[in-house]
Structure formats: structure tokens, C-alpha cells
Amino acid sequence: MINNNLFESLTTKEEKYSYLLDNMSLLFTFVQTSNEDEGIADLKRLSQLANFTAVMKELFDSFSWVGFYVASGNKLYLGPFQGKTACEIIDFGKGVCGTAASKKETIVVKNVHEFNGHIACDTGSNSEIVLPLLRNNELWGLLDIDSYNLNNFDETDKNYLEKIVNLFLEIIKFK
Ligand code: SME
């Protein structure tokens, strides 16, 4: 398992993201086997998604909410997350999440109050980043991160988080 006590020694976001990239495999106890029963594989992934949100929230004080939405049909369903209670279902095309789902693109929102149609699950949120999780170019779900800071996310976050999400997808055997 990742050593949470080390987190205090990491100060810049570059250090934190690099640490996560280098140590991500330690986060996961389970190993997926090639002929795994799909029901068990899904349960393992659920645990892994939950642990991922916990480690991200623990690492970054500036993150007020970290969580997954899982896509089915043209809707997004709330998955494992850390933070305040959130909207359980979001339609494709609605809000930041639904827009990222429709476009299958990362969206960085420096000020959510200027994003037309932003869905305010937590009125304290001021900025947000949403990354698509693709499996064989199909949208499996999204990683959504909110912050109470304005302008909390930039190209550095986008670049690191896209790498982290891709590595995470490899680890949980979505490829
Ligand atoms: N703000 C998101 C909704 C999800 S919450 O932030 C957890 C949106 O506009 O889609």
C-alpha cells in the first residue's frame, strides 16, 4: 500500500503527481488475472476506484471533491468518491461532466460560475477538471475533481492527470 505518511514531505503539485505516477501500483492490493470471473473483477475495480479517490483527496488539500462517474446509455452515474454528497445522475451534454462525456475530452474550468450549465453539487466549488476514461475509445466513465480555489487547475494538472488516468486504466485492466 502507498505510505500516506510520506505525503507531508511532498509540497509542489509536480512532486505529488510524480509520486503518484511512480507509486501507483502500490496503491492496489489486488491483481487482476486474465481469466478472472467478471463479477469478481468488477468488485476489485470498485475497491480500486474507491482507493484511488481516497489517495487523491489525501494528497491534495486543494481538492474539495474527487470522484468517478460511470457511463451507461447517455447518462453518468455517481461512483466512488471523496467529499460532500453529489448528484447521482447526470445526462450527457449537461454540466461540465456531461459535456466532457459528450466530447470525450478533458475539460478544465478555471471558474465554474462562468461555465454555462455548470451543475453545483457543492456551492463552495469554484473550479473543476473532468477527465474522460476511455476503454477501446468508448467512454467508460469520468474522473471529476473540484476545488474551492478559483483557477486551481491548469495545463500541469491536465497533463499529469491524463497520464495518471491512463496508468490507472492499465492497472485495473480496462485495456
Ligand atoms: N460540477 C459537475 C457536477 C458534479 S459535481 O461537481 C461532483 C458538473 O457541472 O457536471
Backbone and ligand atoms as CSV (ligand in chain L), in Angstrom:
chain,resi,resn,atom,element,x,y,z
A,1,MET,N,N,0.848,-1.202,0.000
A,1,MET,CA,C,0.000,0.000,0.000
A,1,MET,C,C,0.877,1.243,0.000
A,2,ILE,N,N,0.344,2.330,-0.533
A,2,ILE,CA,C,1.046,3.619,-0.505
A,2,ILE,C,C,1.189,4.068,0.945
A,3,ASN,N,N,2.349,4.668,1.259
A,3,ASN,CA,C,2.593,5.156,2.611
A,3,ASN,C,C,2.074,6.591,2.739
A,4,ASN,N,N,0.883,6.748,3.348
A,4,ASN,CA,C,0.260,8.072,3.455
A,4,ASN,C,C,1.113,9.044,4.257
A,5,ASN,N,N,1.965,8.511,5.148
A,5,ASN,CA,C,2.782,9.387,5.987
A,5,ASN,C,C,3.799,10.185,5.169
A,6,LEU,N,N,4.121,9.663,3.966
A,6,LEU,CA,C,5.088,10.364,3.118
A,6,LEU,C,C,4.495,11.615,2.486
A,7,PHE,N,N,3.163,11.693,2.464
A,7,PHE,CA,C,2.524,12.776,1.717
A,7,PHE,C,C,2.943,14.150,2.221
A,8,GLU,N,N,3.194,14.250,3.542
A,8,GLU,CA,C,3.516,15.558,4.124
A,8,GLU,C,C,4.823,16.121,3.563
A,9,SER,N,N,5.716,15.235,3.112
A,9,SER,CA,C,7.004,15.713,2.591
A,9,SER,C,C,6.891,16.208,1.143
A,10,LEU,N,N,5.733,15.998,0.527
A,10,LEU,CA,C,5.560,16.425,-0.870
A,10,LEU,C,C,4.866,17.780,-0.864
A,11,THR,N,N,5.489,18.788,-1.448
A,11,THR,CA,C,4.905,20.137,-1.349
A,11,THR,C,C,4.299,20.636,-2.666
A,12,THR,N,N,5.056,20.579,-3.756
A,12,THR,CA,C,4.506,21.119,-5.010
A,12,THR,C,C,3.579,20.082,-5.664
A,13,LYS,N,N,2.722,20.574,-6.539
A,13,LYS,CA,C,1.830,19.607,-7.203
A,13,LYS,C,C,2.614,18.684,-8.132
A,14,GLU,N,N,3.718,19.193,-8.699
A,14,GLU,CA,C,4.539,18.332,-9.556
A,14,GLU,C,C,5.086,17.154,-8.748
A,15,GLU,N,N,5.553,17.447,-7.527
A,15,GLU,CA,C,6.070,16.372,-6.664
A,15,GLU,C,C,4.968,15.362,-6.339
A,16,LYS,N,N,3.789,15.884,-6.063
A,16,LYS,CA,C,2.684,14.980,-5.689
A,16,LYS,C,C,2.263,14.095,-6.857
A,17,TYR,N,N,2.095,14.706,-8.033
A,17,TYR,CA,C,1.697,13.909,-9.194
A,17,TYR,C,C,2.788,12.892,-9.562
A,18,SER,N,N,4.062,13.325,-9.488
A,18,SER,CA,C,5.162,12.410,-9.837
A,18,SER,C,C,5.194,11.237,-8.863
A,19,TYR,N,N,5.004,11.540,-7.588
A,19,TYR,CA,C,4.990,10.472,-6.581
A,19,TYR,C,C,3.891,9.456,-6.919
A,20,LEU,N,N,2.735,9.979,-7.267
A,20,LEU,CA,C,1.614,9.089,-7.572
A,20,LEU,C,C,1.910,8.246,-8.815
A,21,LEU,N,N,2.470,8.875,-9.842
A,21,LEU,CA,C,2.802,8.131,-11.064
A,21,LEU,C,C,3.814,7.022,-10.769
A,22,ASP,N,N,4.806,7.334,-9.920
A,22,ASP,CA,C,5.854,6.348,-9.624
A,22,ASP,C,C,5.382,5.239,-8.688
A,23,ASN,N,N,4.369,5.521,-7.897
A,23,ASN,CA,C,3.989,4.565,-6.843
A,23,ASN,C,C,2.575,4.014,-6.981
A,24,MET,N,N,1.946,4.298,-8.103
A,24,MET,CA,C,0.531,3.962,-8.198
A,24,MET,C,C,0.261,2.470,-8.025
A,25,SER,N,N,1.165,1.637,-8.550
A,25,SER,CA,C,0.889,0.197,-8.442
A,25,SER,C,C,0.836,-0.245,-6.971
A,26,LEU,N,N,1.510,0.518,-6.079
A,26,LEU,CA,C,1.486,0.157,-4.656
A,26,LEU,C,C,0.120,0.383,-4.013
A,27,LEU,N,N,-0.655,1.199,-4.693
A,27,LEU,CA,C,-1.972,1.543,-4.137
A,27,LEU,C,C,-2.907,0.340,-4.141
A,28,PHE,N,N,-2.619,-0.584,-5.043
A,28,PHE,CA,C,-3.587,-1.644,-5.261
A,28,PHE,C,C,-3.095,-3.003,-4.787
A,29,THR,N,N,-3.849,-3.592,-3.913
A,29,THR,CA,C,-3.508,-4.891,-3.370
A,29,THR,C,C,-3.875,-5.983,-4.365
A,30,PHE,N,N,-4.978,-5.759,-5.070
A,30,PHE,CA,C,-5.488,-6.806,-5.939
A,30,PHE,C,C,-4.759,-6.845,-7.269
A,31,VAL,N,N,-4.611,-8.021,-7.795
A,31,VAL,CA,C,-4.075,-8.185,-9.147
A,31,VAL,C,C,-5.169,-8.853,-9.965
A,32,GLN,N,N,-5.461,-8.275,-11.125
A,32,GLN,CA,C,-6.476,-8.892,-11.989
A,32,GLN,C,C,-5.804,-10.019,-12.777
A,33,THR,N,N,-6.441,-11.149,-12.832
A,33,THR,CA,C,-5.888,-12.248,-13.630
A,33,THR,C,C,-6.640,-12.314,-14.958
A,34,SER,N,N,-6.007,-12.918,-15.960
A,34,SER,CA,C,-6.563,-12.826,-17.307
A,34,SER,C,C,-7.912,-13.542,-17.443
A,35,ASN,N,N,-8.102,-14.631,-16.681
A,35,ASN,CA,C,-9.355,-15.383,-16.833
A,35,ASN,C,C,-10.281,-15.185,-15.642
A,36,GLU,N,N,-10.194,-13.997,-15.053
A,36,GLU,CA,C,-10.981,-13.690,-13.858
A,36,GLU,C,C,-12.482,-13.697,-14.144
A,37,ASP,N,N,-13.245,-14.200,-13.188
A,37,ASP,CA,C,-14.693,-14.069,-13.235
A,37,ASP,C,C,-15.030,-12.577,-13.292
A,38,GLU,N,N,-15.881,-12.170,-14.247
A,38,GLU,CA,C,-16.132,-10.732,-14.455
A,38,GLU,C,C,-16.774,-10.071,-13.230
A,39,GLY,N,N,-17.592,-10.845,-12.502
A,39,GLY,CA,C,-18.224,-10.285,-11.298
A,39,GLY,C,C,-17.177,-9.908,-10.255
A,40,ILE,N,N,-16.204,-10.806,-10.056
A,40,ILE,CA,C,-15.134,-10.534,-9.084
A,40,ILE,C,C,-14.256,-9.393,-9.586
A,41,ALA,N,N,-13.962,-9.413,-10.899
A,41,ALA,CA,C,-13.128,-8.337,-11.467
A,41,ALA,C,C,-13.793,-6.984,-11.234
A,42,ASP,N,N,-15.109,-6.917,-11.387
A,42,ASP,CA,C,-15.809,-5.651,-11.176
A,42,ASP,C,C,-15.747,-5.221,-9.708
A,43,LEU,N,N,-15.849,-6.184,-8.803
A,43,LEU,CA,C,-15.760,-5.844,-7.370
A,43,LEU,C,C,-14.372,-5.304,-7.037
A,44,LYS,N,N,-13.339,-5.936,-7.629
A,44,LYS,CA,C,-11.974,-5.460,-7.398
A,44,LYS,C,C,-11.816,-4.041,-7.932
A,45,ARG,N,N,-12.383,-3.803,-9.106
A,45,ARG,CA,C,-12.279,-2.450,-9.678
A,45,ARG,C,C,-12.985,-1.430,-8.796
A,46,LEU,N,N,-14.106,-1.832,-8.226
A,46,LEU,CA,C,-14.832,-0.919,-7.331
A,46,LEU,C,C,-13.934,-0.512,-6.155
A,47,SER,N,N,-13.232,-1.487,-5.578
A,47,SER,CA,C,-12.308,-1.195,-4.475
A,47,SER,C,C,-11.192,-0.273,-4.942
A,48,GLN,N,N,-10.700,-0.531,-6.152
A,48,GLN,CA,C,-9.587,0.258,-6.681
A,48,GLN,C,C,-10.004,1.694,-6.982
A,49,LEU,N,N,-11.207,1.844,-7.514
A,49,LEU,CA,C,-11.728,3.195,-7.764
A,49,LEU,C,C,-11.859,3.948,-6.443
A,50,ALA,N,N,-12.351,3.260,-5.424
A,50,ALA,CA,C,-12.541,3.901,-4.110
A,50,ALA,C,C,-11.200,4.326,-3.518
A,51,ASN,N,N,-10.211,3.438,-3.570
A,51,ASN,CA,C,-8.892,3.773,-3.029
A,51,ASN,C,C,-8.237,4.911,-3.803
A,52,PHE,N,N,-8.462,4.931,-5.094
A,52,PHE,CA,C,-7.881,6.000,-5.913
A,52,PHE,C,C,-8.408,7.364,-5.455
A,53,THR,N,N,-9.714,7.462,-5.234
A,53,THR,CA,C,-10.271,8.761,-4.816
A,53,THR,C,C,-9.737,9.149,-3.438
A,54,ALA,N,N,-9.565,8.156,-2.572
A,54,ALA,CA,C,-9.067,8.446,-1.217
A,54,ALA,C,C,-7.649,9.007,-1.265
A,55,VAL,N,N,-6.802,8.398,-2.085
A,55,VAL,CA,C,-5.408,8.837,-2.122
A,55,VAL,C,C,-5.299,10.232,-2.749
A,56,MET,N,N,-6.105,10.497,-3.747
A,56,MET,CA,C,-6.068,11.826,-4.377
A,56,MET,C,C,-6.520,12.914,-3.400
A,57,LYS,N,N,-7.578,12.640,-2.675
A,57,LYS,CA,C,-8.110,13.640,-1.731
A,57,LYS,C,C,-7.120,13.871,-0.590
A,58,GLU,N,N,-6.445,12.791,-0.195
A,58,GLU,CA,C,-5.463,12.878,0.889
A,58,GLU,C,C,-4.227,13.675,0.441
A,59,LEU,N,N,-3.821,13.464,-0.800
A,59,LEU,CA,C,-2.607,14.120,-1.326
A,59,LEU,C,C,-2.787,15.626,-1.512
A,60,PHE,N,N,-3.963,16.031,-1.997
A,60,PHE,CA,C,-4.152,17.434,-2.395
A,60,PHE,C,C,-5.162,18.139,-1.499
A,61,ASP,N,N,-4.661,19.031,-0.647
A,61,ASP,CA,C,-5.556,19.821,0.203
A,61,ASP,C,C,-6.494,20.680,-0.641
A,62,SER,N,N,-6.035,21.031,-1.838
A,62,SER,CA,C,-6.827,21.947,-2.669
A,62,SER,C,C,-8.011,21.249,-3.352
A,63,PHE,N,N,-8.090,19.918,-3.261
A,63,PHE,CA,C,-9.213,19.211,-3.887
A,63,PHE,C,C,-10.364,19.093,-2.878
A,64,SER,N,N,-11.503,19.667,-3.197
A,64,SER,CA,C,-12.655,19.558,-2.289
A,64,SER,C,C,-13.472,18.296,-2.570
A,65,TRP,N,N,-13.386,17.802,-3.781
A,65,TRP,CA,C,-14.173,16.612,-4.169
A,65,TRP,C,C,-13.404,15.872,-5.259
A,66,VAL,N,N,-13.307,14.565,-5.111
A,66,VAL,CA,C,-12.668,13.714,-6.132
A,66,VAL,C,C,-13.560,12.497,-6.319
A,67,GLY,N,N,-13.976,12.236,-7.527
A,67,GLY,CA,C,-14.829,11.062,-7.687
A,67,GLY,C,C,-14.998,10.626,-9.122
A,68,PHE,N,N,-15.607,9.470,-9.255
A,68,PHE,CA,C,-15.852,8.884,-10.565
A,68,PHE,C,C,-17.336,8.944,-10.902
A,69,TYR,N,N,-17.618,9.171,-12.162
A,69,TYR,CA,C,-18.946,8.914,-12.712
A,69,TYR,C,C,-18.793,7.808,-13.744
A,70,VAL,N,N,-19.724,6.866,-13.750
A,70,VAL,CA,C,-19.667,5.732,-14.673
A,70,VAL,C,C,-20.763,5.913,-15.723
A,71,ALA,N,N,-20.399,5.731,-16.988
A,71,ALA,CA,C,-21.341,5.963,-18.093
A,71,ALA,C,C,-22.148,4.718,-18.426
A,72,SER,N,N,-23.436,4.927,-18.664
A,72,SER,CA,C,-24.277,3.854,-19.193
A,72,SER,C,C,-25.383,4.509,-20.010
A,73,GLY,N,N,-25.574,4.034,-21.251
A,73,GLY,CA,C,-26.509,4.734,-22.145
A,73,GLY,C,C,-25.981,6.149,-22.335
A,74,ASN,N,N,-26.874,7.128,-22.197
A,74,ASN,CA,C,-26.391,8.510,-22.310
A,74,ASN,C,C,-26.460,9.230,-20.972
A,75,LYS,N,N,-26.213,8.445,-19.897
A,75,LYS,CA,C,-26.214,9.015,-18.555
A,75,LYS,C,C,-24.945,8.645,-17.801
A,76,LEU,N,N,-24.624,9.498,-16.820
A,76,LEU,CA,C,-23.476,9.262,-15.939
A,76,LEU,C,C,-24.005,8.979,-14.545
A,77,TYR,N,N,-23.502,7.913,-13.927
A,77,TYR,CA,C,-23.954,7.510,-12.590
A,77,TYR,C,C,-22.814,7.699,-11.606
A,78,LEU,N,N,-23.140,8.266,-10.456
A,78,LEU,CA,C,-22.132,8.539,-9.432
A,78,LEU,C,C,-21.465,7.246,-8.969
A,79,GLY,N,N,-20.138,7.251,-8.972
A,79,GLY,CA,C,-19.367,6.106,-8.490
A,79,GLY,C,C,-18.669,6.460,-7.194
A,80,PRO,N,N,-17.594,5.723,-6.847
A,80,PRO,CA,C,-16.857,6.011,-5.622
A,80,PRO,C,C,-16.313,7.441,-5.632
A,81,PHE,N,N,-16.383,8.103,-4.485
A,81,PHE,CA,C,-15.889,9.476,-4.399
A,81,PHE,C,C,-15.507,9.809,-2.970
A,82,GLN,N,N,-14.790,10.927,-2.825
A,82,GLN,CA,C,-14.471,11.508,-1.522
A,82,GLN,C,C,-14.945,12.950,-1.556
A,83,GLY,N,N,-15.683,13.345,-0.545
A,83,GLY,CA,C,-16.179,14.723,-0.493
A,83,GLY,C,C,-17.641,14.730,-0.118
A,84,LYS,N,N,-18.282,15.891,-0.317
A,84,LYS,CA,C,-19.695,16.009,0.044
A,84,LYS,C,C,-20.575,15.210,-0.909
A,85,THR,N,N,-21.803,14.925,-0.482
A,85,THR,CA,C,-22.729,14.185,-1.345
A,85,THR,C,C,-22.877,14.914,-2.682
A,86,ALA,N,N,-23.095,14.149,-3.729
A,86,ALA,CA,C,-23.095,14.740,-5.081
A,86,ALA,C,C,-24.273,14.221,-5.897
A,87,CYS,N,N,-24.491,14.868,-7.049
A,87,CYS,CA,C,-25.571,14.474,-7.957
A,87,CYS,C,C,-25.361,13.023,-8.371
A,88,GLU,N,N,-26.421,12.228,-8.321
A,88,GLU,CA,C,-26.268,10.798,-8.600
A,88,GLU,C,C,-26.314,10.478,-10.090
A,89,ILE,N,N,-27.081,11.278,-10.841
A,89,ILE,CA,C,-27.189,11.016,-12.286
A,89,ILE,C,C,-27.031,12.330,-13.047
A,90,ILE,N,N,-26.214,12.302,-14.075
A,90,ILE,CA,C,-26.016,13.479,-14.937
A,90,ILE,C,C,-26.193,13.025,-16.386
A,91,ASP,N,N,-27.012,13.756,-17.129
A,91,ASP,CA,C,-27.200,13.435,-18.553
A,91,ASP,C,C,-25.993,13.877,-19.371
A,92,PHE,N,N,-25.656,13.098,-20.382
A,92,PHE,CA,C,-24.634,13.538,-21.338
A,92,PHE,C,C,-25.048,14.922,-21.859
A,93,GLY,N,N,-24.059,15.779,-22.014
A,93,GLY,CA,C,-24.321,17.119,-22.538
A,93,GLY,C,C,-24.653,18.134,-21.459
A,94,LYS,N,N,-24.930,17.666,-20.216
A,94,LYS,CA,C,-25.282,18.597,-19.131
A,94,LYS,C,C,-24.081,18.820,-18.215
A,95,GLY,N,N,-23.905,20.079,-17.807
A,95,GLY,CA,C,-22.846,20.392,-16.856
A,95,GLY,C,C,-21.453,20.143,-17.433
A,96,VAL,N,N,-20.470,20.262,-16.577
A,96,VAL,CA,C,-19.088,20.037,-17.028
A,96,VAL,C,C,-18.890,18.553,-17.337
A,97,CYS,N,N,-19.437,17.702,-16.448
A,97,CYS,CA,C,-19.257,16.254,-16.637
A,97,CYS,C,C,-19.926,15.762,-17.913
A,98,GLY,N,N,-21.177,16.162,-18.105
A,98,GLY,CA,C,-21.912,15.716,-19.285
A,98,GLY,C,C,-21.275,16.226,-20.577
A,99,THR,N,N,-20.679,17.430,-20.507
A,99,THR,CA,C,-20.002,17.987,-21.680
A,99,THR,C,C,-18.731,17.197,-21.976
A,100,ALA,N,N,-17.956,16.890,-20.923
A,100,ALA,CA,C,-16.733,16.093,-21.116
A,100,ALA,C,C,-17.090,14.710,-21.652
A,101,ALA,N,N,-18.223,14.158,-21.188
A,101,ALA,CA,C,-18.658,12.838,-21.658
A,101,ALA,C,C,-19.017,12.887,-23.139
A,102,SER,N,N,-19.757,13.913,-23.545
A,102,SER,CA,C,-20.168,14.021,-24.956
A,102,SER,C,C,-18.962,14.217,-25.862
A,103,LYS,N,N,-18.014,15.056,-25.399
A,103,LYS,CA,C,-16.851,15.363,-26.249
A,103,LYS,C,C,-15.732,14.342,-26.114
A,104,LYS,N,N,-15.783,13.515,-25.065
A,104,LYS,CA,C,-14.692,12.578,-24.738
A,104,LYS,C,C,-13.362,13.330,-24.644
A,105,GLU,N,N,-13.426,14.507,-23.985
A,105,GLU,CA,C,-12.230,15.345,-23.836
A,105,GLU,C,C,-12.114,15.832,-22.408
A,106,THR,N,N,-10.865,16.087,-21.987
A,106,THR,CA,C,-10.645,16.707,-20.681
A,106,THR,C,C,-11.130,18.148,-20.733
A,107,ILE,N,N,-11.833,18.561,-19.670
A,107,ILE,CA,C,-12.270,19.961,-19.592
A,107,ILE,C,C,-11.723,20.568,-18.307
A,108,VAL,N,N,-11.019,21.684,-18.461
A,108,VAL,CA,C,-10.512,22.439,-17.311
A,108,VAL,C,C,-11.378,23.681,-17.184
A,109,VAL,N,N,-11.978,23.874,-16.012
A,109,VAL,CA,C,-12.825,25.050,-15.793
A,109,VAL,C,C,-12.197,25.893,-14.692
A,110,LYS,N,N,-11.674,27.034,-15.070
A,110,LYS,CA,C,-10.968,27.874,-14.093
A,110,LYS,C,C,-11.930,28.555,-13.139
A,111,ASN,N,N,-13.145,28.868,-13.618
A,111,ASN,CA,C,-14.169,29.493,-12.783
A,111,ASN,C,C,-15.518,28.878,-13.157
A,112,VAL,N,N,-16.037,28.014,-12.293
A,112,VAL,CA,C,-17.263,27.284,-12.646
A,112,VAL,C,C,-18.463,28.211,-12.829
A,113,HIS,N,N,-18.392,29.398,-12.214
A,113,HIS,CA,C,-19.521,30.341,-12.320
A,113,HIS,C,C,-19.619,30.944,-13.720
A,114,GLU,N,N,-18.558,30.758,-14.493
A,114,GLU,CA,C,-18.568,31.268,-15.875
A,114,GLU,C,C,-18.825,30.135,-16.882
A,115,PHE,N,N,-19.057,28.909,-16.372
A,115,PHE,CA,C,-19.325,27.781,-17.286
A,115,PHE,C,C,-20.833,27.623,-17.418
A,116,ASN,N,N,-21.335,27.855,-18.611
A,116,ASN,CA,C,-22.773,27.798,-18.845
A,116,ASN,C,C,-23.297,26.380,-18.572
A,117,GLY,N,N,-24.211,26.257,-17.608
A,117,GLY,CA,C,-24.805,24.949,-17.319
A,117,GLY,C,C,-24.083,24.157,-16.248
A,118,HIS,N,N,-23.075,24.776,-15.627
A,118,HIS,CA,C,-22.365,24.070,-14.543
A,118,HIS,C,C,-23.364,23.577,-13.507
A,119,ILE,N,N,-23.180,22.327,-13.049
A,119,ILE,CA,C,-24.075,21.755,-12.030
A,119,ILE,C,C,-23.371,21.896,-10.682
A,120,ALA,N,N,-23.965,22.676,-9.786
A,120,ALA,CA,C,-23.317,22.958,-8.494
A,120,ALA,C,C,-23.798,21.966,-7.434
A,121,CYS,N,N,-23.100,20.841,-7.329
A,121,CYS,CA,C,-23.431,19.871,-6.271
A,121,CYS,C,C,-23.041,20.471,-4.926
A,122,ASP,N,N,-21.925,21.197,-4.916
A,122,ASP,CA,C,-21.435,21.855,-3.696
A,122,ASP,C,C,-21.242,23.325,-4.071
A,123,THR,N,N,-22.010,24.211,-3.445
A,123,THR,CA,C,-21.969,25.621,-3.857
A,123,THR,C,C,-20.620,26.264,-3.547
A,124,GLY,N,N,-19.805,25.611,-2.725
A,124,GLY,CA,C,-18.477,26.141,-2.410
A,124,GLY,C,C,-17.471,25.934,-3.527
A,125,SER,N,N,-17.798,25.093,-4.492
A,125,SER,CA,C,-16.843,24.775,-5.562
A,125,SER,C,C,-16.642,25.976,-6.486
A,126,ASN,N,N,-15.386,26.248,-6.856
A,126,ASN,CA,C,-15.084,27.377,-7.740
A,126,ASN,C,C,-14.363,26.982,-9.017
A,127,SER,N,N,-13.663,25.847,-9.011
A,127,SER,CA,C,-13.015,25.392,-10.244
A,127,SER,C,C,-13.065,23.869,-10.306
A,128,GLU,N,N,-12.821,23.346,-11.501
A,128,GLU,CA,C,-13.087,21.911,-11.719
A,128,GLU,C,C,-12.283,21.394,-12.898
A,129,ILE,N,N,-11.918,20.119,-12.829
A,129,ILE,CA,C,-11.337,19.451,-14.003
A,129,ILE,C,C,-12.037,18.099,-14.161
A,130,VAL,N,N,-12.385,17.764,-15.384
A,130,VAL,CA,C,-13.054,16.490,-15.655
A,130,VAL,C,C,-12.293,15.772,-16.759
A,131,LEU,N,N,-11.935,14.506,-16.496
A,131,LEU,CA,C,-11.179,13.715,-17.476
A,131,LEU,C,C,-11.985,12.489,-17.891
A,132,PRO,N,N,-12.074,12.235,-19.209
A,132,PRO,CA,C,-12.782,11.034,-19.659
A,132,PRO,C,C,-11.938,9.782,-19.417
A,133,LEU,N,N,-12.575,8.686,-19.121
A,133,LEU,CA,C,-11.904,7.387,-19.013
A,133,LEU,C,C,-12.403,6.548,-20.171
A,134,LEU,N,N,-11.499,6.292,-21.106
A,134,LEU,CA,C,-11.899,5.594,-22.327
A,134,LEU,C,C,-11.410,4.157,-22.316
A,135,ARG,N,N,-12.268,3.274,-22.779
A,135,ARG,CA,C,-11.883,1.868,-22.956
A,135,ARG,C,C,-12.190,1.518,-24.398
A,136,ASN,N,N,-11.147,1.183,-25.177
A,136,ASN,CA,C,-11.303,0.949,-26.622
A,136,ASN,C,C,-12.037,2.114,-27.283
A,137,ASN,N,N,-11.638,3.311,-26.892
A,137,ASN,CA,C,-12.222,4.559,-27.401
A,137,ASN,C,C,-13.702,4.757,-27.047
A,138,GLU,N,N,-14.259,3.868,-26.223
A,138,GLU,CA,C,-15.627,4.056,-25.717
A,138,GLU,C,C,-15.525,4.707,-24.354
A,139,LEU,N,N,-16.477,5.583,-24.039
A,139,LEU,CA,C,-16.445,6.231,-22.731
A,139,LEU,C,C,-16.916,5.251,-21.654
A,140,TRP,N,N,-16.013,4.900,-20.736
A,140,TRP,CA,C,-16.404,4.057,-19.606
A,140,TRP,C,C,-16.922,4.921,-18.457
A,141,GLY,N,N,-16.263,6.063,-18.250
A,141,GLY,CA,C,-16.655,6.943,-17.150
A,141,GLY,C,C,-15.802,8.194,-17.141
A,142,LEU,N,N,-15.849,8.897,-16.009
A,142,LEU,CA,C,-15.116,10.159,-15.869
A,142,LEU,C,C,-14.469,10.227,-14.506
A,143,LEU,N,N,-13.358,10.957,-14.452
A,143,LEU,CA,C,-12.812,11.375,-13.163
A,143,LEU,C,C,-13.117,12.863,-13.041
A,144,ASP,N,N,-13.774,13.239,-11.944
A,144,ASP,CA,C,-14.149,14.641,-11.720
A,144,ASP,C,C,-13.454,15.123,-10.449
A,145,ILE,N,N,-12.807,16.289,-10.539
A,145,ILE,CA,C,-12.154,16.871,-9.353
A,145,ILE,C,C,-12.591,18.324,-9.228
A,146,ASP,N,N,-13.025,18.697,-8.027
A,146,ASP,CA,C,-13.458,20.075,-7.749
A,146,ASP,C,C,-12.513,20.721,-6.751
A,147,SER,N,N,-12.517,22.056,-6.775
A,147,SER,CA,C,-11.723,22.797,-5.789
A,147,SER,C,C,-12.487,24.021,-5.335
A,148,TYR,N,N,-12.268,24.410,-4.068
A,148,TYR,CA,C,-12.856,25.657,-3.583
A,148,TYR,C,C,-12.046,26.848,-4.083
A,149,ASN,N,N,-10.814,26.600,-4.554
A,149,ASN,CA,C,-9.984,27.686,-5.100
A,149,ASN,C,C,-10.445,28.023,-6.507
A,150,LEU,N,N,-10.434,29.296,-6.825
A,150,LEU,CA,C,-10.610,29.694,-8.221
A,150,LEU,C,C,-9.338,29.321,-8.949
A,151,ASN,N,N,-9.451,28.903,-10.219
A,151,ASN,CA,C,-8.264,28.700,-11.042
A,151,ASN,C,C,-7.301,27.670,-10.454
A,152,ASN,N,N,-7.839,26.627,-9.869
A,152,ASN,CA,C,-6.956,25.643,-9.217
A,152,ASN,C,C,-6.250,24.722,-10.216
A,153,PHE,N,N,-6.848,24.560,-11.396
A,153,PHE,CA,C,-6.336,23.565,-12.348
A,153,PHE,C,C,-5.796,24.246,-13.611
A,154,ASP,N,N,-4.652,23.758,-14.083
A,154,ASP,CA,C,-4.047,24.319,-15.295
A,154,ASP,C,C,-3.501,23.182,-16.163
A,155,GLU,N,N,-2.682,23.528,-17.135
A,155,GLU,CA,C,-2.143,22.527,-18.057
A,155,GLU,C,C,-1.295,21.479,-17.329
A,156,THR,N,N,-0.610,21.900,-16.263
A,156,THR,CA,C,0.205,20.935,-15.496
A,156,THR,C,C,-0.696,19.852,-14.914
A,157,ASP,N,N,-1.819,20.276,-14.318
A,157,ASP,CA,C,-2.753,19.281,-13.758
A,157,ASP,C,C,-3.297,18.391,-14.871
A,158,LYS,N,N,-3.684,19.024,-15.973
A,158,LYS,CA,C,-4.274,18.258,-17.090
A,158,LYS,C,C,-3.277,17.207,-17.583
A,159,ASN,N,N,-2.027,17.628,-17.818
A,159,ASN,CA,C,-1.034,16.692,-18.364
A,159,ASN,C,C,-0.746,15.539,-17.402
A,160,TYR,N,N,-0.519,15.870,-16.135
A,160,TYR,CA,C,-0.241,14.809,-15.162
A,160,TYR,C,C,-1.468,13.905,-14.957
A,161,LEU,N,N,-2.629,14.524,-14.832
A,161,LEU,CA,C,-3.817,13.700,-14.541
A,161,LEU,C,C,-4.159,12.787,-15.712
A,162,GLU,N,N,-3.930,13.239,-16.935
A,162,GLU,CA,C,-4.194,12.355,-18.079
A,162,GLU,C,C,-3.259,11.143,-18.043
A,163,LYS,N,N,-1.987,11.377,-17.664
A,163,LYS,CA,C,-1.048,10.246,-17.542
A,163,LYS,C,C,-1.497,9.318,-16.420
A,164,ILE,N,N,-1.900,9.905,-15.314
A,164,ILE,CA,C,-2.302,9.112,-14.151
A,164,ILE,C,C,-3.532,8.272,-14.475
A,165,VAL,N,N,-4.488,8.882,-15.152
A,165,VAL,CA,C,-5.713,8.155,-15.513
A,165,VAL,C,C,-5.389,6.996,-16.467
A,166,ASN,N,N,-4.493,7.246,-17.438
A,166,ASN,CA,C,-4.126,6.168,-18.373
A,166,ASN,C,C,-3.434,5.018,-17.659
A,167,LEU,N,N,-2.534,5.361,-16.738
A,167,LEU,CA,C,-1.841,4.322,-15.970
A,167,LEU,C,C,-2.849,3.553,-15.103
A,168,PHE,N,N,-3.759,4.302,-14.501
A,168,PHE,CA,C,-4.784,3.684,-13.664
A,168,PHE,C,C,-5.623,2.687,-14.484
A,169,LEU,N,N,-5.984,3.086,-15.693
A,169,LEU,CA,C,-6.779,2.192,-16.546
A,169,LEU,C,C,-6.007,0.927,-16.893
A,170,GLU,N,N,-4.690,1.074,-17.089
A,170,GLU,CA,C,-3.869,-0.117,-17.371
A,170,GLU,C,C,-3.845,-1.030,-16.156
A,171,ILE,N,N,-3.693,-0.433,-14.981
A,171,ILE,CA,C,-3.581,-1.240,-13.755
A,171,ILE,C,C,-4.871,-2.008,-13.491
A,172,ILE,N,N,-6.019,-1.342,-13.714
A,172,ILE,CA,C,-7.260,-2.048,-13.400
A,172,ILE,C,C,-7.755,-2.879,-14.591
A,173,LYS,N,N,-6.882,-3.001,-15.595
A,173,LYS,CA,C,-7.117,-3.908,-16.730
A,173,LYS,C,C,-8.387,-3.571,-17.486
A,174,PHE,N,N,-8.482,-2.282,-17.839
A,174,PHE,CA,C,-9.586,-1.889,-18.702
A,174,PHE,C,C,-9.173,-1.894,-20.154
A,175,LYS,N,N,-7.891,-2.266,-20.432
A,175,LYS,CA,C,-7.438,-2.236,-21.825
A,175,LYS,C,C,-7.413,-3.628,-22.389
L,1,SME,N1,N,-19.996,20.132,-11.303
L,1,SME,C1,C,-20.303,18.954,-12.060
L,1,SME,C2,C,-21.270,18.069,-11.332
L,1,SME,C3,C,-20.633,17.015,-10.490
L,1,SME,S1,S,-20.049,17.595,-9.054
L,1,SME,O1,O,-19.058,18.630,-9.268
L,1,SME,C4,C,-19.457,16.404,-8.083
L,1,SME,C5,C,-20.856,19.326,-13.415
L,1,SME,O2,O,-21.101,20.511,-13.690
L,1,SME,O3,O,-21.069,18.427,-14.225
